[in-house]
Amino acid sequence: MIPIAGQPILTAARMRAAENAAIAAGTSVATLMDRAGNGIAQAARRLAAGAEILVLCGPGNNGGDGYVAAAALHAAGLSVRLAASADPQTDAARHARSRWMGAIEPLDRARPAPILIDCLFGTGLTRPLHSDVDAQLARLAQAARIVIAADLPSGTDADTGDAPDWTRQTPATFTLALGALKPAHVLHPAATACGAIRLIDLGIDRPDDVAIAAAPLLPQPGPESHKYTRGMVAVIAGAMEGAARLAAIAALRSGAGYVALYGGSGQGGPDAIVHRPYDPAALTDRRIGAILIGPGLGRDDKARSRLTALIEADTHRLVIDGDALHLLDPDALKGRHRPVVLTPHAGEFKGLFGTPAGSLLDQARTAAARADAIVVLKGPTTIVASATRTRVHPAGNAWLSTAGTGDVLAGTIAAQLAHPGADPLAAASAGTWLHARAAALCGKSFIADDLANALTPARAGA
C-alpha cells in the first residue's frame, strides 16, 4: 500500500487510456488483474489479523480482481469465503474465477464476516447501484469490523464523487486505489465514503498534470540571504484592518523576509510588521515580491479603485482574496504579465465564475483558464489549479471553519509567491499545505490568531 501524497489523479476515461496504453505495450489484462488482486490480498492480510474474510465479486474486471485476491488469501492460509452478484462477463474475469477453488455464495445469502472486501463494481459503473445490491452491501458492511473497497466503494461515481446510499451509514474503512487515484477519492461525499486511501501500483504510466499535493520543498535562507531575498509582501488594509493584519502576520511567520501593511491605522500586530500609509507610488517598489489585497478591504468605491489600480499597473504578483473577489471581474486579469492567485471559497467562486461544467476539479481548471490565474478553490478538499496543472489538498480540517482563517491562508500564499523565482502554482500549493499543517498543530477549537502563530512551527518542520 502506497501513501497518496504526490500521486496522480485520473478520471475513469484517462485511467482506461492508461491501461490500454500498457496493454498495447505488451502488458496483458490478466497481468494487470493479477497485480491488482495480489495487491488487494497483500493489504487485506495486514489488516485482517487472522480474521475471516468475505470477498464480494461483481461481473466485471473489478470482480476479477476479487477472485484473484480471494485465491491468493486462501493460498496464504487465511479463512476466506466468496460471494458474487453475477457470473463474470469478461474473459479476464472468467479466467480469474477459474483460479478460485472454493464455493461461491449468492450475494443475497452471503453470511457476514469481520473483514469485507468489496470488489463488486469499480470505475466502469456508470449508473446508480441497484437498490437490492445497495441493501446487501449495507447489510454486510454494517456487520463487518473492517471494510476494504477495491478501487472505489461499489456504486461510487469515479469522476463526480457521488457516493451510494450504503456508504452513508458505513463508509469503507480503507479504499485501495488501483493504478491511480480517481477524482472520487478526493471529492466529497465520496472521499468520506472511501475512508483511508492507499494506492496499489499496477506498473502503468500515468500523467501527473492532476495530482495530490506532496509536502513542498520550501526555500531555506542561506549565508547571503537578507529580508528582500526572502521575499517582501505588501498587504493592502481596508475597512477591517484586523483581517489584513492577520494576513500580514501569516506572511511573516510562513517565511517572508519583510511585510509591510499599507493603509491601516499605523499600529497593531507584531512590531515586525511595517506600517505605511496607502500610496500607489510606494507600491511600485520593485523590491516587493507579491501584493495581497482583499482581507478586510471593504466593497466600496475606494476598495474597488485600489484593486483596479493594482490590476492595471501589472507591476507585481498579486494574491486576491476576500472582499476583493467580490469586486473583481476575472476577465480583467487576462493579458497580465505578472501572475495572479485567486483564493475563493465555494460561494465566492460561484460569484466569479458561475458553475462551469464537470467536477470541482474541472471547474477549478476552467476558471483558471478563463482568468489566466491560479485558482485556489477552498473547501473540504482544496484545489489549486492553473489552466494546465492541478494540485489537490484532501482531508480538510473542519476546525478551520472560523473567522479569519482564510485571511491567514492568503498571507501564507503571498509569502510563498513573493520568494524570487517561485513557480506560482507551486507557491499557492505550498501555502495551502503550510496552512493545513499549522491547523493540524493547533488541534481543536483554535482561532485565526492561533493559526497564524502556528505557521512558525509548521514552517520550521517543513
HELIX and SHEET records of a PDB file:
HELIX    1   1 ALA A   12  ALA A   24  1                                  13    
HELIX    2   2 VAL A   29  ALA A   48  1                                  20    
HELIX    3   3 ASN A   61  ALA A   75  1                                  15    
HELIX    4   4 ASP A   91  ARG A   97  1                                   7    
HELIX    5   5 LEU A  107  ARG A  109  5                                   3    
HELIX    6   6 SER A  131  ALA A  143  1                                  13    
HELIX    7   7 TRP A  166  GLN A  169  1                                   4    
HELIX    8   8 PRO A  183  HIS A  185  5                                   3    
HELIX    9   9 ALA A  190  CYS A  194  1                                   5    
HELIX   10  10 GLU A  241  ARG A  253  1                                  13    
HELIX   11  11 ALA A  282  THR A  284  5                                   3    
HELIX   12  12 ASP A  301  ALA A  313  1                                  13    
HELIX   13  13 ASP A  323  LEU A  327  1                                   5    
HELIX   14  14 PRO A  330  LEU A  333  5                                   4    
HELIX   15  15 ALA A  346  PHE A  353  1                                   8    
HELIX   16  16 LEU A  360  ALA A  371  1                                  12    
HELIX   17  17 ALA A  398  LEU A  400  5                                   3    
HELIX   18  18 THR A  405  ALA A  418  1                                  14    
HELIX   19  19 PRO A  424  CYS A  442  1                                  19    
HELIX   20  20 ALA A  448  ALA A  460  1                                  13    
SHEET    1   A 7 GLU A 105  PRO A 106  0                                        
SHEET    2   A 7 VAL A  80  ALA A  84  1                                        
SHEET    3   A 7 ILE A  53  CYS A  57  1                                        
SHEET    4   A 7 ILE A 115  CYS A 119  1                                        
SHEET    5   A 7 ILE A 146  ALA A 150  1                                        
SHEET    6   A 7 PHE A 174  LEU A 178  1                                        
SHEET    7   A 7 ALA A 196  ILE A 200  1                                        
SHEET    1   B10 VAL A 210  ILE A 212  0                                        
SHEET    2   B10 THR A 390  HIS A 393  1                                        
SHEET    3   B10 THR A 382  ALA A 385 -1                                        
SHEET    4   B10 ILE A 374  LEU A 377 -1                                        
SHEET    5   B10 VAL A 340  LEU A 342  1                                        
SHEET    6   B10 ARG A 317  ILE A 320  1                                        
SHEET    7   B10 ILE A 288  ILE A 293  1                                        
SHEET    8   B10 MET A 232  ILE A 236  1                                        
SHEET    9   B10 TYR A 258  TYR A 262  1                                        
SHEET   10   B10 VAL A 274  ARG A 276  1                                        
END                                                                             
